[in-house]
Amino acid sequence: MAGGQPSNVVTEPVAETGPGYAVEDHSYPNADKILAEQGIVLKRGDGHIVLADCRSEENLLRFLARDRADVCFKVIGDEGFLTLELKSVHGVRTDDSGNTHLAMTAENDRVEYDIPAKTWEGVGESGDGREHVLVEIRITK
């Protein structure tokens, strides 16, 4: 057996038996649990906008919605995005991010807002009385 394998050794290609690849789909972690416990649909994001306890600190995005407690998010980093469904939103208090871009839907209309840092702003229902659903948050510093 000079320079080769013994004839009784079976080899398999590594690619067929190796570990699979992890594919990031940006799904929000524990979204089903959050929906069941808090009634908030968190869909996809880059991990830079995360649900937070409104009492945990002052520098949070705070959303006011009819018939529920305020909903807050912490921004981690200089920019981020999150797609979600938060019904009956009528106000927001932005954090220290340079710009907070919100996309909302009402019936078949899409409404968008750009709100500067540390600002209370009436949005959605407070603007035209229709029920608005917050569907996207984008942050840039």
Backbone bond lengths (Angstrom), bond angles and torsions (degrees), N, CA, C in turn:
res aa  C-N    CA-C-N  psi(-1)  N-CA   C-N-CA  omega(-1)  CA-C   N-CA-C  phi
1 M - - - 1.436 - - 1.534 108.15 -
2 A 1.219 116.75 78.35 1.450 121.54 -178.45 1.506 109.90 -95.07
3 G 1.355 117.41 112.53 1.456 122.70 173.78 1.509 115.24 71.95
4 G 1.306 123.02 11.56 1.462 122.51 -179.69 1.506 111.37 -132.60
5 Q 1.341 116.16 -175.91 1.459 121.33 178.46 1.516 108.58 -93.05
6 P 1.321 116.58 152.10 1.460 118.38 173.79 1.522 109.53 -62.19
7 S 1.294 117.23 151.32 1.465 121.62 -174.86 1.525 113.35 -68.91
8 N 1.313 120.14 -16.45 1.456 121.42 -178.77 1.537 113.43 -93.33
9 V 1.348 120.29 4.18 1.464 123.67 179.29 1.520 109.18 -89.90
10 V 1.326 116.04 127.82 1.461 121.92 178.12 1.525 108.01 -101.34
11 T 1.308 117.10 130.06 1.468 120.81 178.42 1.514 109.57 -114.06
12 E 1.345 114.68 147.72 1.460 120.94 176.59 1.517 107.96 -124.76
13 P 1.310 117.69 146.63 1.466 119.56 176.69 1.534 110.09 -64.65
14 V 1.304 116.66 135.89 1.460 121.68 -179.15 1.516 111.43 -63.88
15 A 1.300 118.61 -36.55 1.468 121.91 -176.23 1.514 112.49 -59.65
16 E 1.321 117.80 -30.60 1.462 119.69 -178.72 1.517 112.56 -80.93
17 T 1.318 118.47 -21.46 1.460 120.23 -177.00 1.520 113.02 -113.31
18 G 1.313 118.49 -5.44 1.468 121.90 -178.15 1.512 111.61 -72.67
19 P 1.329 116.14 171.48 1.475 119.81 179.54 1.520 111.56 -66.74
20 G 1.323 115.56 152.69 1.466 120.89 177.05 1.514 110.95 -74.59
21 Y 1.286 116.41 174.64 1.454 121.72 179.59 1.520 109.97 -97.39
22 A 1.305 116.46 143.20 1.457 121.53 174.26 1.520 107.58 -87.14
23 V 1.308 116.60 128.47 1.453 121.67 179.48 1.517 108.15 -115.42
24 E 1.327 117.13 119.43 1.462 121.67 179.61 1.518 109.07 -80.06
25 D 1.325 116.55 119.26 1.466 119.87 178.75 1.524 111.24 -106.30
26 H 1.331 117.45 4.03 1.458 124.43 177.29 1.528 113.24 65.37
27 S 1.338 118.22 17.61 1.461 120.57 175.64 1.516 109.55 -64.52
28 Y 1.327 116.90 143.51 1.452 121.23 -178.96 1.528 109.35 -74.00
29 P 1.334 118.18 127.74 1.466 120.54 -179.84 1.531 112.02 -64.22
30 N 1.314 116.67 141.25 1.473 124.03 177.72 1.530 113.25 59.36
31 A 1.313 117.15 27.21 1.467 121.16 -177.72 1.530 112.13 -59.37
32 D 1.325 118.18 -38.76 1.472 120.78 -179.68 1.532 111.24 -64.42
33 K 1.320 116.65 -40.75 1.465 121.42 179.08 1.525 110.44 -66.13
34 I 1.323 117.24 -42.69 1.465 121.59 179.70 1.523 110.45 -64.18
35 L 1.331 117.05 -41.00 1.466 120.72 177.22 1.526 110.18 -61.48
36 A 1.318 117.32 -46.54 1.465 120.84 -178.47 1.531 112.11 -64.74
37 E 1.328 117.21 -40.12 1.461 120.96 -175.29 1.523 113.92 -85.81
38 Q 1.355 117.29 -34.04 1.460 119.68 -172.00 1.522 114.22 -123.29
39 G 1.327 117.81 -6.98 1.458 120.47 178.24 1.528 114.14 70.88
40 I 1.332 117.26 25.07 1.457 122.31 179.24 1.518 108.15 -112.17
41 V 1.330 117.00 127.08 1.457 121.48 176.88 1.524 107.60 -91.42
42 L 1.335 116.41 110.84 1.459 122.15 176.12 1.526 106.91 -106.77
43 K 1.328 115.95 119.30 1.461 119.83 -172.19 1.525 113.17 -98.97
44 R 1.315 115.93 -73.50 1.462 120.46 -173.90 1.519 110.07 -139.26
45 G 1.308 115.25 152.23 1.449 119.74 176.93 1.512 110.35 -168.12
46 D 1.315 115.16 176.49 1.457 119.54 179.62 1.521 112.29 -100.22
47 G 1.331 117.20 6.83 1.451 121.49 178.92 1.518 114.31 85.97
48 H 1.328 117.73 2.28 1.459 120.90 -178.76 1.525 113.22 -98.34
49 I 1.325 117.26 -5.18 1.467 122.20 173.63 1.528 105.83 -128.45
50 V 1.327 115.75 111.81 1.461 119.68 -173.78 1.529 110.62 -126.30
51 L 1.308 115.15 144.71 1.459 122.10 178.23 1.529 109.18 -58.90
52 A 1.322 116.44 136.74 1.465 121.13 -177.22 1.520 110.43 -137.90
53 D 1.301 116.04 156.75 1.455 122.86 172.69 1.531 106.99 -74.09
54 C 1.312 117.31 124.39 1.466 121.43 -177.06 1.520 112.62 -60.23
55 R 1.330 118.75 -20.18 1.459 122.03 179.44 1.524 112.65 -89.47
56 S 1.342 117.69 -3.13 1.461 120.02 -172.02 1.524 113.78 -75.05
57 E 1.318 117.68 -30.15 1.465 121.39 178.34 1.524 108.51 -168.00
58 E 1.316 116.63 171.90 1.464 120.49 -177.32 1.521 113.72 -88.81
59 N 1.306 118.95 -32.59 1.465 121.97 -174.18 1.532 111.22 -85.06
60 L 1.335 116.17 69.35 1.463 122.23 -179.92 1.523 109.84 -127.39
61 L 1.330 116.11 155.82 1.467 120.52 166.24 1.518 105.97 -75.68
62 R 1.314 117.87 128.79 1.465 121.27 -178.04 1.523 108.74 -124.30
63 F 1.325 116.13 124.39 1.463 121.28 179.28 1.519 109.87 -110.86
64 L 1.327 114.77 135.07 1.452 121.56 175.45 1.522 107.59 -103.23
65 A 1.319 115.25 131.30 1.460 120.73 -179.92 1.523 108.07 -137.94
66 R 1.313 114.67 148.82 1.455 120.89 -178.51 1.528 110.14 -63.91
67 D 1.334 115.76 140.84 1.469 124.03 172.51 1.527 114.73 61.90
68 R 1.328 117.33 31.54 1.463 119.68 176.54 1.522 109.65 -159.15
69 A 1.311 115.88 162.74 1.469 121.05 174.80 1.526 108.87 -69.07
70 D 1.340 115.47 157.67 1.463 119.77 176.90 1.527 109.78 -56.25
71 V 1.332 115.70 151.38 1.463 122.67 178.33 1.521 107.13 -119.22
72 C 1.336 116.69 128.82 1.458 120.74 -176.14 1.526 111.74 -122.05
73 F 1.329 113.81 152.37 1.454 121.99 177.48 1.514 109.24 -134.30
74 K 1.313 115.54 142.64 1.459 122.15 175.04 1.522 107.86 -100.78
75 V 1.331 116.24 134.82 1.459 121.92 177.04 1.526 107.74 -98.91
76 I 1.317 115.63 126.97 1.458 122.49 -179.71 1.524 107.35 -115.23
77 G 1.301 117.88 114.09 1.462 121.26 179.71 1.519 111.98 99.81
78 D 1.320 114.96 -172.70 1.466 121.44 -174.02 1.519 114.31 -87.61
79 E 1.305 118.17 -19.98 1.461 119.96 177.17 1.516 109.21 -154.28
80 G 1.330 114.91 160.63 1.446 119.11 -179.77 1.507 111.76 -173.37
81 F 1.344 115.34 166.94 1.463 120.09 175.53 1.522 109.70 -143.79
82 L 1.316 114.07 152.89 1.454 121.90 176.83 1.510 108.09 -150.27
83 T 1.330 116.42 130.28 1.461 120.51 171.51 1.530 107.22 -104.94
84 L 1.311 115.39 140.47 1.458 121.60 -171.97 1.510 109.89 -159.46
85 E 1.313 116.23 -178.21 1.468 123.34 169.54 1.519 107.27 -138.48
86 L 1.328 114.64 110.30 1.457 121.41 176.37 1.521 106.50 -126.94
87 K 1.330 115.97 111.64 1.462 121.68 -172.67 1.519 112.94 -79.93
88 S 1.323 114.55 154.27 1.467 124.82 170.39 1.524 114.18 60.90
89 V 1.321 116.97 35.00 1.467 120.82 179.90 1.525 109.60 -74.69
90 H 1.353 115.45 134.53 1.463 119.36 179.86 1.520 113.18 -132.94
91 G 1.339 117.91 -3.15 1.455 119.56 179.14 1.511 111.84 -160.62
92 V 1.337 114.67 157.22 1.458 120.63 177.91 1.519 109.28 -145.04
93 R 1.324 115.49 145.69 1.461 123.09 169.75 1.514 104.78 -119.12
94 T 1.333 117.35 115.27 1.458 120.67 -177.25 1.524 110.88 -80.74
95 D 1.322 115.65 160.36 1.460 121.48 176.73 1.528 108.41 -89.71
96 D 1.329 117.80 -155.67 1.458 119.89 -177.45 1.525 113.66 -87.19
97 S 1.327 117.94 10.41 1.466 121.17 175.86 1.523 109.37 -63.74
98 G 1.316 117.22 145.56 1.463 121.27 -177.94 1.513 113.43 -60.02
99 N 1.329 117.03 -41.04 1.462 120.86 179.20 1.521 109.47 -145.75
100 T 1.314 115.38 134.95 1.454 122.18 173.57 1.517 107.03 -114.42
101 H 1.329 116.24 116.94 1.456 122.15 179.50 1.527 107.40 -103.37
102 L 1.327 115.96 123.96 1.457 121.69 179.35 1.509 109.67 -116.09
103 A 1.311 116.78 139.05 1.462 122.22 171.53 1.523 106.89 -117.95
104 M 1.338 114.36 131.67 1.456 120.52 -178.67 1.521 108.58 -132.65
105 T 1.325 115.60 156.27 1.459 120.19 174.66 1.520 109.12 -121.64
106 A 1.326 115.02 147.63 1.461 122.87 174.81 1.515 106.16 -144.23
107 E 1.336 114.76 116.70 1.458 119.77 -173.68 1.523 107.86 54.62
108 N 1.311 120.46 -119.53 1.469 120.91 179.76 1.523 112.73 -103.65
109 D 1.308 117.72 11.63 1.463 121.53 -178.41 1.524 110.87 -100.24
110 R 1.326 114.90 147.31 1.469 121.78 172.15 1.527 107.15 -111.68
111 V 1.315 116.04 128.62 1.457 122.74 -178.90 1.526 107.51 -120.29
112 E 1.329 116.76 137.29 1.464 119.98 -179.19 1.522 110.07 -126.34
113 Y 1.328 114.78 147.72 1.458 122.09 -178.93 1.522 108.89 -132.80
114 D 1.316 117.24 142.35 1.453 124.09 168.77 1.522 106.78 -118.34
115 I 1.324 116.05 119.45 1.457 120.62 -172.18 1.532 108.99 -124.91
116 P 1.330 116.96 128.37 1.468 119.87 -179.71 1.526 112.44 -70.59
117 A 1.327 114.71 172.46 1.461 122.50 -177.86 1.523 112.35 -60.90
118 K 1.321 114.51 146.53 1.472 124.35 172.90 1.528 113.02 49.20
119 T 1.307 115.10 53.99 1.458 121.92 -177.15 1.523 110.48 -128.82
120 W 1.342 116.06 136.18 1.466 121.10 167.82 1.521 106.16 -88.71
121 E 1.330 117.20 131.76 1.465 120.26 -177.66 1.527 108.89 -142.55
122 G 1.329 114.58 134.87 1.452 119.32 171.32 1.521 108.31 -79.13
123 V 1.309 117.06 129.17 1.466 122.15 179.21 1.517 108.49 -134.66
124 G 1.308 115.81 168.30 1.462 120.03 172.91 1.503 114.11 59.45
125 E 1.322 116.02 -120.74 1.459 122.23 -174.38 1.515 112.95 -57.50
126 S 1.324 117.76 -34.27 1.460 118.65 -178.43 1.524 111.45 -69.22
127 G 1.339 117.70 -17.02 1.463 121.54 179.62 1.514 113.94 -84.62
128 D 1.337 117.58 -44.15 1.464 118.23 -176.02 1.526 114.44 -136.40
129 G 1.333 117.69 6.56 1.460 120.89 174.79 1.520 115.76 82.89
130 R 1.330 118.16 -12.61 1.466 119.54 179.15 1.526 110.21 -82.46
131 E 1.329 116.75 154.67 1.454 120.19 176.37 1.529 109.07 -71.36
132 H 1.305 115.96 122.11 1.462 122.48 178.76 1.523 109.60 -109.16
133 V 1.313 115.69 143.22 1.454 122.47 176.09 1.527 107.66 -112.67
134 L 1.316 116.15 123.29 1.459 121.05 175.32 1.518 107.28 -73.06
135 V 1.335 117.53 122.58 1.460 120.75 -175.94 1.527 113.89 -117.39
136 E 1.348 117.64 -15.66 1.463 118.36 -179.62 1.520 110.52 -156.59
137 I 1.331 114.61 140.72 1.460 122.44 173.02 1.529 106.71 -125.14
138 R 1.329 116.11 130.44 1.474 122.16 173.81 1.513 107.77 -129.40
139 I 1.308 116.29 134.18 1.455 122.47 -176.62 1.524 109.70 -121.75
140 T 1.333 115.88 138.13 1.462 121.23 168.44 1.525 107.58 -136.23
141 K 1.314 115.64 144.87 1.476 120.40 -179.21 1.509 110.39 -94.79
